[in-house]
Amino acid sequence: MATAGPARAGGLLQRLPPAAWRCGPRRARSATACPPAAQVRQAFLRFFQEQHGHRLVPSAPVRPRGDPGLLFVNAGMNQFKPIFLGTAHPQSELVQYQRVVNSQKCVRAGGKHNDLDDVGRDVYHHTFFEMLGNWSFGDYFKEKACGMAWELLTQVYEISKDRLYVTYFGGDALLGLSPDEESRDIWLSLGVPPSHVLPFPLKENFWEMGETGPCGPCTEIHYDHVGGGRHAAALVNQDNPDVVEIWNLVFMQYSREVDGSLRSLPQHHVDTGMGLERLVTVLQSKHSNYDTDLFTPILDAIHKSTLPPLKHLLSCSPLHRAAGALVTRAWWGGADIGSVNMAYRVVADHVRTLSVCIADGVYPGMSGAELVLRRILRRAVRFCTEVLHAPPGFLASLVPAVVEVLGDAYPELRKNTDQIMTIINDNEAAFLSSLLRGRRIIDRTLQQIGPSKFFPTEVAWSLHGNLGFPLDLIDLMVEEKGIQLDWATLGQLAQKDAEQSHEQLEGSVARLDVHSLAQLQRDGVPATDDSPKYAYTIGQDGKYAFSFCQATVLMLYKDHSLQKEVGAGQRCGVLLDRTNFYAEQGGQAHDQGYLMRLGQQDVLFPVESVHFSGGYVIHEVTTPETLRAGDQVQLFVAEAHRLACMVNHTATHLLSFALRRVLGDRTEQQGSHVTAEQLRFDFSTKAPVTTQQLREVEGVIQEMVERNETVYMGEVPLALASGVQGLRTIDEVYPDPVRVVSVGVPIESALTLNSQAAMQTSVELCCGTHLLQTGAMQDLTIISERQLVKGISQIIAVTREQAKQPLAAECLCLPDSGLLLRMFYF
């Protein structure tokens, strides 16, 4: 493999002073002598992009795309899961990826990967971090991945080889897995001393996506911060802060099956991840992530604002006597008088997380990721007020410092700075108010319970869940009265709550597994032709006509395997060569209806659900009789249900347009769901929506309905569609070509260069089924509007006859959250 000397490194990076790419341990630690974090990040991306032919892919938002099992994106590989699972749409950009590089925004707080409780207690855990990563999807494998990693670290970043240790999978007898000697031998061939190449068991060096799915051995690169010629192999993987993992290279070559066994994957992949914060700490010769320029501007801002109220406390600590010492010695693990060091770290970390999440549309709230973010905000506020004695509004005042550090890499932070500060301030005010109410409830409860060892668990859990009152704070307050919290019972409640949340997140949708998808592709089974779902017309009487579809059973799917035959009374998935059923996607519910074997009209196969997986449409049925591959069937969609979904989906597009018309162009869709009964639409807004504005929105929609506008639909190259001015999109991976839905304006007109036509109507990328003319909607009425969290509102609306029924209205103020719920009922 070609080597890269200093000249090559210089071509990759903007020039620093001579020999200053990496701060030596004896070099003065000045800003000009160390590579800034932005340059470290850029060097990684350019190395793989320019030197090794990788495609640069932007970071995905921290809210996962189409992955209900995750609260936040917690690893660089999350956005590529459809590739690993084989479920990527065959026309999407994802299937074109072979070599990819990026820097991914990640949050680990809540769920399986939860670093929240560790943040502040040490100098290297974070709730938000950046994951540098390179991927190979069926392209290179172990030798190339290890070689590039070693080249980058030792020749481009010029990290001393004698400080690096690598680990590999040492095998597992119970699983019948041999040691990964291939990886070991690769490292040895690269010149790594045998004493620095270490085997470790399954726990440390075997990576798994989840309880089932792609997995494989990994090899990790660790760095010894002390160096000096010592041998630190015994400290690797021992949670020693001086010897830390900096890069993990995962070789996905197996799939964990439902029964716990491992099967070889049809294609091998590489997934690597290196935390930017840890890498910068190494290259800037620091002992703490918080001492790097990813954090020091934020710590400086905290220091300048909190120095007066902390003056007495700081003067008592040798750590803080020198001005600015708190910032430059934030890594220090010695005496932490008043927990000030910890507070600095907590606040600096949490304000980064809050800024990134809010910029990506995740706001503090009452459930899921929003609830976790609310806990992060309230933890930060507590340290600001109780330890740093900072005034209200202090936390939000740190946002510009975060933008200074991360804004160039992630422009959405600059774009949304004011909104981020407003949301933090509003939520801080609500929390401080809740603290006052919570303290009153605790005092009143203590007066009522009389002599007791334990504080009432139900009261503590209610305060925690409904007011967001931290349990440790309740514990401190009741401890002063000689009373304890029943932590065992609270732990059981927390475990039960986590299990319920996990069940809700996981869902029950059955999808084709990676092996079945690979088998279909190997056998040349074509993707399902689902274009007949768009084959409907309007008759002269104004009624919609839906044609049945004739198809051939290609394969059946049962018990995680493809089968040629399924007996009577069995639940299975039916794969056809073509279908007119709409599979659940794009926020629209799946079609209902039935299959009927050709020539056997007295036996119906009701379709219970329809799902899309890797280009194949799976119709879930319970077979009344034996069904075989090769059977000819006719498909009949439930017309009333489909039409109702079409009405409500088109109504959703009109609602999105009307909201932007009334509330302004910064109003953006945050989510939607369309069923036959109603539509739900979530959107961002700077201020609560008034009743008058809702009526104006309804008026805009009614005008478009009365004009009976034609709805134009057609497939367009993605690059061409993306150039349409005024185009409404959401954060999704779209296929190419992509389907465009335009109300009242022919698609050709909307696509014309510099055309303003799309600014005056609804034009969206959408795979859903829609009306051909808006008149069939008849009417739309908003039956509820509420703020889910500060800055995000949700509308539920009905159409047609439901919309014409008389409504009454009621407004409910929710004092604990400061939110307004406006309900309209029949």
C-alpha positions, -999 to +999 in steps of 0.1 A: +000+000+000+012+035-008+026+055+021+020+091+029+049+112+041+049+148+053+044+161+018+013+141+014+000+152+048+006+188+038-015+183+007-044+171+028-044+199+054-042+236+055-006+244+065+003+248+101+036+261+114+064+236+107+063+205+128+032+218+146+005+194+132+006+176+165+015+192+198+044+173+212+042+166+250+069+192+256+057+217+231+041+249+244+003+243+243-007+275+225-035+279+201-011+284+172+010+253+180-019+228+180-042+218+151-077+232+157-106+207+159-121+220+127-089+211+108-087+177+125-122+170+113-115+182+078-083+162+075-102+130+083-129+137+057-104+148+030-081+118+036-108+093+028-125+114+001-095+125-018-069+097-012-092+067-010-122+074-032-149+077-005-181+096-010-186+125+015-221+122+030-235+149+053-244+141+089-279+130+094-300+149+120-299+135+155-336+124+152-334+090+136-349+085+101-376+058+101-361+039+131-387+039+159-363+017+180-339+046+186-344+078+206-314+095+190-289+088+164-262+074+186-236+061+160-224+070+126-239+038+111-275+046+120-284+063+087-269+034+068-289+006+086-311+001+055-279-009+036-268-033+063-303-048+066-308-049+028-340-029+031-329+002+012-352+013-016-337+000-049-340+034-065-326+054-035-292+069-033-283+045-005-280+015-028-253+034-048-230+038-018-198+017-018-173+038+001-186+065+024-170+090+049-187+115+072-187+132+106-220+123+123-237+142+151-245+117+179-264+118+212-261+091+238-286+098+265-315+075+273-320+040+259-294+014+256-265+038+250-268+063+279-239+084+290-260+110+308-252+100+344-215+099+337-212+133+322-194+157+344-181+130+368-152+123+344-134+141+316-144+120+286-181+111+287-205+133+267-241+133+258-233+149+224-203+140+204-191+138+168-184+104+153-158+104+124-164+073+103-156+055+071-177+027+056-174+000+030-206-016+017-195-048+000-162-032-012-130-034+008-127-053+040-102-059+069-068-053+052-077-021+035-096-007+065-067-014+089-042-001+065-060+032+060-065+037+097-029+032+105-018+055+076-040+083+088-031+081+125+007+076+121+015+094+089-011+121+085-018+129+121+018+119+131+007+101+163+036+082+178+033+045+170+047+034+204+016+050+221-009+030+201-023-004+210-047-025+189-071-051+201-088-079+181-115-105+188-100-134+207-128-159+198-157-175+217-159-212+223-196-212+232-205-196+199-180-217+180-161-186+168-124-187+163-101-158+171-099-131+144-063-140+135-068-123+101-070-089+118-041-098+142-019-107+112-028-075+093-017-054+122+015-073+126+022-069+089+017-031+093+046-031+118+027-030+150+048-048+177+033-081+189+032-068+224+008-040+212-016-064+195-040-078+221-069-103+220-101-096+239-133-116+243-168-111+230-178-082+253-150-059+241-144-070+206-176-082+190-201-056+179-238-062+174-265-039+161-291-053+184-306-085+197-308-096+161-293-084+128-258-077+113-228-081+137-192-091+136-157-089+152-141-055+157-106-042+162-100-012+183-071+013+184-062+026+219-039+055+228-016+059+258-017+095+270+014+090+292+038+074+268+074+080+277+085+045+266+064+027+292+044-005+283+007+001+289-008-031+275-022-041+309-042-008+310-061-014+277-098-018+282-095-012+320-114+021+321-081+039+328-084+075+318-047+075+306-053+047+280-084+053+259-100+038+228-099+063+200-111+042+169-132+011+165-132-008+132-162-032+129-162-060+104-198-069+097-197-105+085-224-123+105-261-119+113-275-127+147-306-149+142-337-150+164-325-183+180-292-166+189-271-184+162-248-166+138-250-169+100-226-154+075-238-123+058-242-124+020-221-093+018-194-081+042-193-045+053-169-022+073-182+003+098-156+024+117-161+051+143-137+075+159-148+101+184-137+136+173-134+148+209-110+121+219-089+124+187-086+162+192-075+156+228-047+134+216-036+158+188-037+188+211-018+169+238-044+174+265-056+151+292-092+160+290-117+165+261-128+196+279-094+212+275-096+212+237-109+240+215-142+220+211-150+231+247-127+259+258-148+287+241-178+275+260-159+271+293-145+306+288-181+320+284-192+302+316-161+314+335-166+351+325-203+351+334-200+332+367-167+345+382-183+373+404-208+350+423-182+322+426-153+345+437-153+335+473-155+298+465-128+300+439-104+318+462-106+288+485-094+264+459-058+262+447-072+250+414-090+282+408-068+309+423-053+320+390-077+338+367-088+314+340-074+283+358-108+268+359-111+267+322-075+256+314-076+229+341-111+215+336-096+181+332-082+180+367-095+151+388-084+162+422-104+181+449-135+197+434-146+222+460-184+228+457-186+205+426-176+236+405-155+216+381-182+191+375-207+219+370-186+234+343-183+201+325-220+194+328-231+228+315-206+228+287-216+194+275-254+198+279-256+232+262-239+216+231-265+188+232-294+211+236-282+233+207-277+205+183-309+187+191-331+218+189-315+228+156-325+194+143-361+197+155-359+178+188-374+200+215-377+193+253-410+175+258-429+148+277-421+115+260-394+097+240-364+117+229-381+150+239-384+137+275-347+128+276-338+163+262-360+179+289-340+160+316-307+172+300-319+208+301-332+205+337-299+189+348-280+218+332-303+244+348-298+228+382-260+230+380-263+266+367-285+278+395-274+256+425-237+253+419-226+282+397-253+305+411-260+319+377-291+340+369-320+328+348-312+329+311-275+321+317-278+287+299-292+301+267-265+328+268-239+301+261-255+291+228-235+316+207-203+300+220-216+266+208-223+281+174-188+296+173-174+261+178-197+240+157-215+264+133-192+260+103-195+222+104-232+222+110-248+254+095-282+246+109-269+259+142-262+294+128-296+294+111-315+286+142-295+304+169-323+326+181-348+298+182-325+276+202-320+304+228-357+311+230-366+274+236-340+270+262-351+301+280-388+291+279-381+256+292-358+269+319-385+293+332-411+265+332-386+242+352-379+269+378-416+274+383-420+236+386-393+235+412-412+259+434-444+239+431-426+207+437-410+220+469-445+231+482-458+196+474-429+179+492-433+202+523-471+195+524-465+157+520-439+157+548-464+174+571-491+149+563-473+116+566-462+119+602-435+096+616-422+075+587-390+061+573-398+065+537-413+093+516-444+081+497-431+065+465-462+075+445-457+112+453-420+110+444-427+092+411-455+117+402-433+147+409-406+131+388-428+121+359-453+150+358-431+180+369-398+166+359-385+169+395-352+151+397-353+122+421-319+129+436-331+164+445-362+150+462-339+126+481-317+156+493-348+175+504-364+147+524-331+136+538-329+169+557-360+157+575-346+123+583-366+105+557-355+084+527-367+076+493-376+039+486-350+035+458-358-002+453-395+005+445-386+036+424-361+014+405-389-011+397-411+017+384-383+031+363-376-004+349-413-010+341-415+024+324-384+017+303-398-017+292-430-001+282-412+026+262-390-001+246-421-020+235-436+011+220-404+019+202-398-015+188-433-019+173-444-052+157-439-047+120-425-078+103-399-072+076-379-094+054-346-103+070-313-097+054-308-133+043-342-135+027-336-102+009-302-115-003-317-148-015-344-130-035-317-109-052-295-139-059-324-158-074-332-128-096-366-121-081-376-087-094-387-059-071-425-056-068-441-035-095-464-014-074-472+012-100-509-001-103-515+016-069-516+048-089-540+034-115-574+051-108-596+075-126-626+098-121-658+090-140-682+115-155-703+112-123-673+123-103-667+090-087-633+073-085-628+040-102-602+016-089-592-014-111-584-048-097-549-061-103-539-096-114-506-110-101-485-141-095-473-153-061-435-153-063-427-164-028-442-167+007-425-155+039-430-173+073-409-178+104-381-156+090-376-177+059-388-178+023-411-207+015-428-220-016-460-232+002-479-222+033-507-244+047-542-233+058-546-212+089-510-199+088-500-162+090-475-153+064-462-126+040-471-129+003-447-115-023-462-108-057-448-097-090-471-067-090-497-051-067-522-023-065-520-022-026-503+008-010-477-002+016-474+019+047-448+046+041-445+083+038-469+088+068-499+072+050-516+041+064-515+009+043-544-002+021-571-027+032-586-053+009-583-090-001-566-114-025-586-140-044-571-170-062-579-168-099-609-190-107-617-196-070-640-167-061-655-182-030-622-181-010-609-147+001-575-140+016-580-107+037-549-085+037-541-075+073-512-052+066-489-042+037-452-033+042-423-023+019-389-039+024-359-035+001-381-030-030-405-058-022-441-053-010-452-079+016-489-085+020-496-101+054-525-126+053-538-155+073-544-182+047-578-199+047-564-225+023-530-236+012-512-209-009-483-217-032-457-199-052-469-197-088-506-192-078-524-166-098-544-141-077-565-110-081-561-081-057-590-059-046-584-028-027-611-016-002-621+014-022-638+035+005-608+032+028-583+040+000-603+071-011-605+084+024-567+081+027-563+099-006-586+127+005-567+131+038-533+129+022-540+156-003-556+176+026-523+173+045-504+188+016-529+217+014-527+222+052-489+224+050-492+251+023-519+270+041-499+271+074-469+285+055-491+311+038-507+322+071-478+318+096-448+324+073-422+305+053-403+294+084-431+271+093-418+236+086-433+201+087-420+180+116-442+149+109-475+137+098-498+106+097-527+100+074-554+075+080-589+070+066-604+087+096-583+118+101-549+135+095-523+146+119-498+173+111-468+184+133-451+216+125-426+241+139-438+275+149-423+305+168-454+314+187-486+297+197-512+296+169-543+317+175-578+306+168-580+334+142-550+320+124-565+285+124-596+299+108-575+316+081-557+283+074-591+266+069-601+295+046-570+291+024-577+254+021-614+259+014-606+283-015-584+256-031-611+230-026-638+252-042-616+258-072-614+220-077-577+223-085-562+196-106-536+175-087-506+167-110-484+138-102-453+124-120-418+110-115-389+134-120-351+130-116-343+139-080-317+165-089-342+183-111-370+181-085-347+194-058-342+227-077-378+237-076-383+269-057-407+266-028-405+228-028-416+213+005-394+183+017-388+165+049-357+148+062-360+115+043-340+095+018-359+099-015-357+075-044-344+087-078-365+094-098-388+108-072-426+114-074-437+150-074-472+161-063-483+196-075-517+212-068-530+234-096-497+238-114-484+213-140-452+197-130-435+210-161-443+245-151-430+240-115-397+226-129-391+255-153-359+274-143-365+303-120-403+295-120-422+310-091-452+288-097-444+264-068-443+294-044-480+300-049-493+265-043-484+231-028-456+212-045-441+183-026-420+151-030-444+123-021-449+086-028-485+086-014-518+083-032-537+115-038-569+129-052-569+139-089-589+170-081-593+188-048-631+191-049-636+156-036-623+169-002-654+189+002-642+206+034-615+205+061-620+213+097-593+215+124-606+196+154-576+201+177-545+221+179-519+219+207-483+225+214-464+192+218-434+211+232-423+247+229-420+255+192-437+224+179-475+223+173-498+195+163-530+198+143-556+170+139-581+176+111-610+158+094-624+162+059-656+156+039-688+149+059-670+148+092-658+184+086-693+197+081-706+187+115-711+215+141-682+221+164-678+236+198-644+247+211-627+246+244-593+259+255-573+242+282-542+258+298-516+234+311-498+253+337-471+228+344-458+230+308-470+264+298-487+249+268-520+255+253-544+227+242-573+238+220-598+211+215-628+212+191-655+185+195-686+175+178 
